[in-house]
Amino acid sequence: MPIQIDDALTEAVVRELARRRGVTTIEAIKQAAEKMLVDDARAAQAKGGQAGD
């Protein structure tokens, strides 16, 4: 069951992340997305599969 997160909470978290990193909110989202892709790829590689499986 996926976790549902309120949009306002998501926005607040992204803004705080951006503030802490000293970047724009768009850059913070890009950084988070890149980290998620890398983490997914590493997890898939560890399982012997491909990212997105």
N, C-alpha and C positions, 0 to 999 in steps of 0.2 A: 504494500500500500504506500503510494508516494506521500511525502510530507507536503502539506499545503501551507504556504506562507503568505501572509497578508502583503499586498503590494506596498503599503505604507511602511511596513517593517523592512521589506527588501530595500526600498529606496533609502531608508534611514541607515541601514547597514552599509550600503554602497557609498553613500555620502561620507560616512565616518571612515571607511576604509580609504577613500580618496584623500580625505583630510589628513589622516595619519601618514599616508605615503607621499603627500605633497603633490598629488597629480589631479587631473580633471576626473570627473566621474566616468567619462567615457574610457579614459586610460585605465582606471581601476577595473572596469568591467572587462576590458581587453586582457589585462593581466590575469584576472581571475579565470577567464575562459581559457587562456593559454595554459595556466596551471592545471585546470581540470582536464584538458586534452592530454597533457603530459602524464598526469596521474593515471588516467584511463589507459593510455598506451602502456605504461609500466605494469599496471595490473593485468592487462591482457597478455603481455609478454610473459609475465610470471606464471600465468595459467596456461601458456602455450597457445593462445588464440590470437585474434587480431582485435584492435580497438574497434568498438562499436558492436561487438558480438554480444 
